Amino acid sequence: MKTYDYIIVGAGAAGCVLAGRLTEDPSISVLLLESGRERHSPLLSVPAAETVLMGNPKYDWCFETDADPTIEGRSVRIPRGRLLGGSNAINGMIYVRGQKEDYDDWAALGNEDWSWSGVLPYFKSLERADGIGGANRGRDGLISVGLPRDRDELCDAFVEAGVKAGYPENPDYNSGDQEGFGYYQVNHEHGRRSSAAGTYLKAARRRPNLTLLTEAHAGRLRFDGKRCTGVEFRHDGQEQWAGSRHDVIVSAGAVQSPQLLELSGIGSARVLSDSGVPLVHHLPGVGENFQDHFAARLRWRVRRPITFNERSRGLGLLRELAVYARERRGLLSLPIALGHGFVRTSDEETRPDVQFHFAPASYGEGSSRRLDTSPGMTVGVYPLRPESKGSIHIRSRDPLTPPAIRPRFLEAESDRTRLVAGMRIARRIVEGASFDPYREYELVPGRGVTADDELLAYARAHGDTSYHPVGTCRMGRDEGAVVDQRLRVHGVRGLRVIDASVMPAMVSGNTNAASLMIGEKGAALVLADHRAGRAA
């Protein structure tokens, strides 16, 4: 058994940021445990490769939900990265901070240090904004953020159609004012993925005070009374454990962080009893408050062969490969979702409550996202701040048994209402004159689906996750909270959770940028307490 100052469980977005920041102090020793492998496929650096990485068990845990009664009893896949770098290494690279009101709402829930003014410095410190101006943008960070390297004819039509429909064009939705249409900002650099593993962790690996173990699956946290003292894990076919002098930091994500806490005896006494896990500390909020963005995707057939569908096969793909190899441009340098729309579904809304993802491509259902063979385009629609909440809980004491994921995606009436309203707005945008040269006909739901209950039925039957699970170890002061605003687990010492699971409420948009920020701010909290001689 070896002992370290800090043990980080999970090398995803936040975990890599933590390892990078903590090891900047040469007096601090860090053990980073990652259950996935280190992968070296060239696809990991290619932005467009998300369509083949997600759903592949070499790169993805391929978790599945239990049957969800709110979506006709369907089970859907919850992709999560199963490799060094986590989901940040296989996602669509779309960079959305959210709205400033999101973080002010976090503060109002008892997390005063997480207001917009409290998190903005950490967003700025992580990003290196390329070609994006404004005082709110970072210039010296490790994650490169910029607009896609190429524009797209269909995406231009989408932005134009949004403007003609009465919405503003918004070139920087991350400035603090999100409303409007434009191109998404992405975390890429010269046409290649800019990831936490490729920046923060790459720098940390050159330092002697980091020990990195991959294929090291954490099975249980160790406790001495109410103090966390280390982590038990399986590595090289053997059961091992490592001790922590200060804190164990769980950074395994919204699915696996609550799983590890429950396997270790931290959680609801009833849940633990049902699985035969001895109780260390009753904390009923563990695994509750699960939230995700549930999207309905509307697809159209396109008149002309200018979409990603035909550019990604045959001679078209050979041309794109040549362009990418020569210039790092073209189809392979682009995320599949290029255009954004952040809109209000009614005049009563004070800020955008629905998000659009426009893709000059059409693809099947599920996480594999295989592209069609004929030209097509897609608009994904989801409510930005869902009120529906589910749960994630262990099924057994076996750490390799996936937890029970029960999302209840469309339980809240407000989510159903906003989703249908967003689908109607998306249709109105695509039916505008800007799309007349391109739009052939609506593939799904189809022109015959017009009534609200019909649109909702389509969403229930065919909607899917947008891969943004959060909230299962939420931050706060009430009895349902799991961590305090310094990300220390309530009721025990020497234990923190630092990842997307601590979000008390969903941010307005894709969650990767906020996860990186949580890693940055979380590292600053750990270092401040370390220098003050305080453990979690």
SULHUHU-V545501 format. One line per field, one symbol per residue. ss: DSSP state (a for helix, b for strand, c for the rest). burial: b if it has 16 or more other C-alpha atoms within 10 Angstrom, else e. A space follows every 50 residues. Layout:
ss: ???
burial: ???
This chain:
ss: cbbbbbbbbcccaaaaaaaaaacccccccbbbbbccbccccaaaabaaaa aaaccccccbccbbcccbaaaccbccbbccbcbccaaaaccccbccccca aaaaaaaacccaaacaaaaaaaaaaabbbbccccccccccccbbbbbccc ccaaaaaaaaaaaaccccbccccccccccbbbbcbbcbbccbbcccaaaa aaaacccccbbbbbccbbbbbbbbccbbbbbbbbbccbbbbbbbbbbbbb ccaaaaaaaaaaaccbbcaaaaaaacccccbbcccccccbbccbbbbbbb bbcccccaaaaccaaaaaaaaaaaaaacccaaacccccbbbbbccccccc cccbbbbbbcccbcccccccbccccbbbbbbbbccccccbbbbccccccc cccbbbccccccaaaaaaaaaaaaaaaaaaccaaacccbbbbbbcccccc caaaaaaaaaaacbbccccbccccbcccccccbccccbbcccbcbbbcca aacccccccccaaaaaaaaaaaaaaaaaaaaccccc
burial: eebbbbbbbbbbbbbbbbbbbbbeeeeebbbbbbbbbeeeeebbbbbbbb bebbbbeebbbbbbbbbbbebeebbbbbbbbbbbbbbbbbbbbbbbbbbb ebbbbbbebbbbbbbbeebbbbbbbbbbbbebeeeebbbebbbbbbbbbe ebebbbbbbbbbbeeebbbbbbbbbeebbbbbbbbbbbbebbbbbbbbbb beebbeeebbbbbbbbbbbbbbbeeebbbbbbbebeeeebbbbbbbbbbb bbbbbbbbbbbbbbbbbbbebbeebebebbbbbbbbbbbbbbbbbbbbbb bbbeebbbbbbbeeeebebbbebbeeebbbbbbbbbbbbbbbbbbeeeee bbbbbbbbbbbbbeebbbbebbebbbbbbbbbbbbbbbbbbbbbbbbebe ebbbbbbbbbbeeebbebbbbbbbbbeebbebebbeebbeebbbbeeeee eeeebbbbbbebbbbbbbbbbbbbbbeeebbbbbbbbbbbebbbbbbbbb bbbbbbbbbbbbbbbbbbbbbbbbbbbeebeeeebb
